[in-house]
Amino acid sequence: MSGFTFCCGDMGPAMEAKGTVTNEILEMIEDDPRVCYVNADGTSFGGRVQQMQEKYPDRVLDSGIQEMNMVTMAAGLAKQGYLPYVQTFGPFLCVRAFDQIHNDVAYNDYPVRLIGTHAGVSSGYGPTHNTIIEFAVMNSLPNMTMIAPCDAEQCKKVLRKTLDYPKPVYIRIPRGEEPLVYTKDYDYDYEIGKAIVIQEGTDLNIIATGIGVYNAVQAARQLEEKGYSVGVIDMHTIKPIDKDAIINAAKKSGRIITVEDHNILGGLGSIVADVLMEAGVFAKLKKIGIPDTFVEFGYPEEIYPYYGMDAAGITKTALEFLK
């Protein structure tokens, strides 16, 4: 796996979300005495995290490979009035440490920020290191907020918004060099729980989250070249979901495709279906994501096309859906 780079073809500008998130949290520690950073064996020798650990030994902590203890440590810090940001591999956070997330964080409604990296299939390490269940798990956990930023720049906005957010938050980010949906010179308002309508459409609306947003934008461009009016919605917050954005999209086009790097059972597509059913709004719905299976081994640039989650796959599904 040496020399790994996340590549989905001609991506254009890209930034590495995982490193961006770590650096932003360290900047926040300098600015806000409440902020703490806790990781599980993520302190590289001589790196910035170690330097900050030496400067702020009571607020930059490394639990070692003990993700369950890491979450409990963060809950304790929150109880004492701190604002802890926890970061580690997604499968070892959402799955291995779920007992502590459930009992220590969510049950007590502590404002802990849980950051699961290597989201979806972006690790390239196969089923044991893929995380395709967070949306379903965190959506059903009382008190929890679930966010999946689409790129590194949005990650920074998410982190800053959580500084004054009162609830526990799970933030899901990929591993490598993700393409930028929003470039540095493009400013937009970000609000937790408020979807971003990138463009509106009357033939079809694509509701996407995480890395799916970039692929949805590319697919929309391809479909527009074929004469279709296609909307794209960045549904960065899975819980609380933006019901109004979903309902408005359904009423405008009557057709919705959801795109997520997640199991299609219990994920974004299922939540969108729930919203439409409860609202009594009819729309044809197609879910694109990981079928209910343990994912094949491979790099993300191999896995996404395999499951039809890349731009070409979304376009193909949309054309069949629009017939």
N, C-alpha and C positions, 0 to 999 in steps of 0.2 A: 504493500500500500504506500510505499515511499513515493513522494512526488505527487501526491493526490491533489487535484484541483477540481473544483466543481465547474463543470462546463456543459452548457446546453446549446452549444453551437455559437452563432453570432450574437452574443449577449449585449455587446456594447459596454458602457460603464458598469463596473462591478465593485463591490466592497465586501469585506469579510465581516459578517455580522457578529460572530462570536467574539472576536478581538475588539470590535467596535463597542460592544456592550460592556466588556470588562473595563476598557479605558474610560468609558462614560461614567461608570459607577465610581471609579477611582477619582475622577474629576468631582463627582458629587460629594465624595467623602471630604475633599478639600473645602467644599463650599458649605456643607451642612453637617453639623456635629452629631446629628441623629443617625446618619447613614453608616451602615456597616456592610462589609463584604465577607461572605463566608463561602469557601469552596472546599471540594473534596479532592485533595492531592492535585491541585491545579496551580501550585506556586513554583514556577520555573526558577532555577538558580540564577541570580543576578538580574532577573527581569524586573519590570516595573511593579508587579504585585509584591515581590519580596522587598523592594525598596519602600513601598508604602506600608508593608507590614512592620518594618523596622521603625517607621515614622509614627504609625498609629497601631501599636501592638494590641490595643484593646478593641479595635474596630476593623482590622483586617485579619481574618482568621482562616486557618486551613485545618480541617478536621482529619485529614488523611483519607484513606479509602474507607470511609465510614459514613455513607450518605444518610443513613437513618439517624445517627448521632448529630450529623450536620443540621438536619431539619429541626431536631429538638433544641439544639444550641440556638438556632435562629428564633424559635418560639420563646425561649428564655430571654433573649435580647429584646424581643418585641414587648414582652411583659414588663421589662425594665424601662420602657419608653424609647428604645432605639428603633430604627427603621432598617431591618436587615434585608440584604439582597443576596440570595443563595444561588449559586451557579454550579452546575455539573451536567454530565451526560444525561440526556432525557430518559433513557430506559432505566437508569439507576436512581432517578428522581421520582418519576411518575409511578413506576412499578415497584421497585425495591423499597422505597421510603414512603409508600402510600399510607401505611399505618400511622406514621408520625404526621404526615400531611393532614390526614383525617382527624386524628385525636388531638394533636398538639397545636396545630395551626388553625384549621377550619372550624373545629368545634369551639375553640376559644375566640374565634373571629379576630385573630392577631394579624396586624398588617405586615405580614411576611411576603416578600417578593421572590417567588420560586422560578428560576430561569433554567429551563431544560434545553440544552444544546443538542446538536446533531438530530434535529427534528425529522420526523417521517423516515424516509429512506436515504437521507442525505449522508449518513455515515459511510455507506458502502460496505458495511461489515456483516450484513445478513440479519436474519430474524432476531437474534439475541441483542443486537444493537440498533434495531429499528424501533421507532416509537410511533405506532399508528393507532393509539387508543386514548390519547390525552383529552381530546375534545369530548368524547363520550363520558370519560371518567370525571373530568372536572366540571362538565355541565351538570352532572347529577349530584355534585357535592355541595351541600348548603354553604352559603357565605362566600364561595369561591368565585373569582372573576377569571375568565380564560381569554388570553390574547395571543394572536399569532401574527406578528408584524410581517410585512411583505419584503422589506429590505433593510439594510443597515441604517440608512438615514431615518427610517420610521422607528427603528429600535430606539434611537436616541430620544425621539419625541415621546415614545411610550414610557421610557424610564423617567423622564422629567415630569410627565403627568402623574406618575405614581407617587411622587414625593408628597402630595397632599391627598392621596386617595385612601379612604379609611379601611378598605377591605383587604383580605389576602388576595394575592394575584399570582396566577401561573402564566408565565411568558414563554412561549415556544419559539425557538430560533433554530435555523439550519446550521450546517457545519462550515461550509467553504465560501467560495467566491461567488456570492449570489448576485444576479443582475439587479441593477437599480431600477425600480419603477419610478421613483421620484428622485431626480437629480438634485444636487446641492443648491442649484440656483432656482429650484422650483419650490416655492413656499406654499404651505397649505395648513389649514387648521386641523389639529388632531384632537379628538375627544374620545375617551374610552366609552364604548357602547354606541358610537355614532359612525355608521358606515360612510365610506367615501365613494361618491358616485363619480367615477373617472370619466365616463361618457354615458349618454342615454341612448336607448335603442327601442325601436317599435316592433321589430321582427323577433328579436331574441335578447334576453338579458343573461349575462354570465355573472354569477355570484361566486367569487373566489376568495381564498384566504392563503396567507403565507406565500410560498414560492408559486402557488397557483395563479396569483394575481398577474405576475409578469407574463406567464404563458397565456393567460386569458386575453391580455392586451394584444399580444402578438397574433393570437387566433382571430380576434375581432378585426384586426387590420386585414388579414387574409380574407375574411368573410365579406368585409366591406368592398374589397376589390371585385367580389362576385355579385355585388349589388344589394347586399343585405344591410339592414340597419341593426347594429348590435351594440347593446350597452354592456358596460363592465362595472361591477361594484366590488370595491375592496372591503370585504367583511372581516376586518382585522380583529374585531372582538367577537368571540364565539358566545361568551356569556358575560354580561347580558346582551343578547342578540338584538340588532336593530330591526324590530318588527316592521316599522313604517317603511323602511327601505325595501324590504322584501315584498311587502304588499303592494307598494307603488310600482315596483318592477313587474310584478305579476299582472297588474292591471294594464300596464302600458303595452306589454308584448304578448301575454298569454303563454309564453314559453320561457322556461328558466333552466339553465344548466349550472350545476354547482361543481366547483373544482377544488380539490383538497388533497394534500399529501397525507392521507389518513384513511383508515377503514371507512368504507361508505356506509357501514352500519353504525348508527349512533353518532356520526360526525356532522359536518356542516349540512350536507344534503338532507339528512334526517331531521335536523333542527328546522331547516327551511320548510320541509314538508309539514312539520308540526304547526308552524306558524300559519301557513296557508290554510290548513284544515281547521284550526281553531277560529280563524278569521272568516271562514266561509268563502274564501276567494279561490276560484278555479284557475289553475294554470297547469299546463303539461310540464313535467319535471324529469330531468335526466341527471343522474349523479355520476360524476367522474372522480375516481380516486382509486384506492387500493380495494380490490374485491375482498370478500371475507376470507382471507387466506394469509398464511405466513409468506412473506415476500421472497422471491427468488434472490439469489446472491448476485451482486453486480453493483457497479458505480451508478450514481443517480442519472447520469446521462444515458445509461443503458436501461435503467428501470423505468424512467418516465415514459419513453416511447413504448416500452413493452406493455405498459398498462394504459396507454393512450392519454397520458397526462401532460405531454409536451404540446407545443402549439399546433403541430401537425395533427396530433391525435385529437385534440379538442376541435380543430377545424373539421376533421373527418366526421366526428360524432355529431357536430352541429349541422353539417350538411344533410346527414341522414335524418336528423331530428326535425329539420325544417321542411322536409318533403311533404 
